[in-house]
Amino acid sequence: MTKQNVAVSYAKPSFNLGSPMAVSNPPVFVQKPPVAPGGCITISRNKLLKNLEINGPQRINTWVDSMRASSPTHRPSTDLSSPTEDHYSSWMIHHPSALEMFDRIIETSKGKHIVMFLDYDGTLSPIVDDPDRAFMSDKMRATVKKLARYFPTAIVSGRCRDKVYSFVKLAGLYYAGSHGMDIKGPAKGSKYKKNDQAGILFQPASDYLPMINEVYNELVEKTSSTPGAMVENNRFCVSVHFRRVDEKKWSELAQQVRSVLKEYPKLRLTQGRKVLEIRPTIKWDKGKALEFLLESLGFANCSDVFPVYIGDDRTDEDAFKILRDRGQGLGILVSKFPKDTSASYSLQEPSEVMNFLQRLVDWKRLSSYRGQARV
Ligand SMILES: O=P(O)(O)OC[C@H]1O[C@H](O[C@H]2O[C@H](CO)[C@@H](O)[C@H](O)[C@H]2O)[C@H](O)[C@@H](O)[C@@H]1O
């Protein structure tokens, strides 16, 4: 730990962290699968959890069903009379476009401090086959840079913090890597920090590092026989990608992952977009990271804060849920498909995210200019 960094104690009570040593749950999918669009299988969470208690082929089938459900590939039909289109339209009523509702969003945020939380993959960069090539465009980078001039901004990602920084390449932002288990803030002197503390460094799962490295190596070895499988070391968690694995081989891959995980009761499994995520069982996720960052920014018990979280996958639901439960700010889901979500608004793809961020910048610029003109 450098003098500049404050490593916040792992047992910080306000976040109700469980001791890693005290938890010994079997690995389970803990998040609800999305409502799948036309053609995909949807499994209820209870059924999923019940099935996961059963060993043998049925359990693996459940894994595969869940892998399929997390990876919708069908767009809503353009046939207006089809039930899929009805489903899409009614979903849009409950999760309208954040671009179309921009003025209303601004109205709701009036008099409050907007704080921005942005997921990376699928939100700032388009989803691509090769995770090492998920670059964000220069235009998006320039927009995020402008955004961060006006609002405190955090990038919250499942990726390793260094990796996501190497893609975003912007100083002065907060970065929460490994699903929020590795948080670093800008160095001392950030204009947003109400308390003039040193930069933050928060790593609640640091005890797990040796275990994660061990599991990473075992998964690389175990899955090497499955063509297309790729294991990514995200420091405090591991991703097993199946985007490039033939669907016929998903069950084989699920078996391989399960055979490794059954030896590690202190790790759990969640899912993203065509990816199995292996992470510590500690009670920490993107939602807790959001609360931690708000507190670090000095907005712990403030009613005049308006956090906006934009994300595209299941792991972002933890953050959407926190905002919904706090009744503060709003969550925006990036998706072209109707999904079961706690977000209030939607955007279809990263290009729409960029337009939304640009509108926030334009609005803030104009309102600052008007404020100055009035003085
Ligand atoms: O929280 P995020 O920033 O959204 O990170 C979640 C995972 O994103 C990456 O995987 C996803 O994007 C890849 C590149 O577009 C794509 O190939 C993959 O199928 C997606 O799941 C990243 O590689 C993972 O490590 C992150 O956990």
The ligand as an ORCA input file, in Angstrom:
! r2SCAN-3c Opt
* xyz 0 1
  O     -18.616     -5.948    -16.658
  P     -18.168     -5.872    -18.087
  O     -17.236     -4.732    -18.357
  O     -19.323     -5.891    -19.030
  O     -17.327     -7.207    -18.305
  C     -18.009     -8.460    -18.390
  C     -17.163     -9.407    -19.188
  O     -16.833     -8.703    -20.380
  C     -15.951     -9.326    -21.288
  O     -16.642    -10.367    -21.943
  C     -17.714     -9.917    -22.757
  O     -17.188     -9.103    -23.822
  C     -16.318     -9.792    -24.736
  C     -15.793     -8.784    -25.731
  O     -16.818     -8.121    -26.397
  C     -17.089    -10.929    -25.410
  O     -16.237    -11.647    -26.283
  C     -17.631    -11.876    -24.319
  O     -18.441    -12.883    -24.921
  C     -18.488    -11.090    -23.317
  O     -18.880    -11.912    -22.233
  C     -14.703     -9.799    -20.582
  O     -13.886    -10.488    -21.495
  C     -15.024    -10.618    -19.361
  O     -13.838    -10.961    -18.681
  C     -15.888     -9.770    -18.448
  O     -16.194    -10.466    -17.267
*
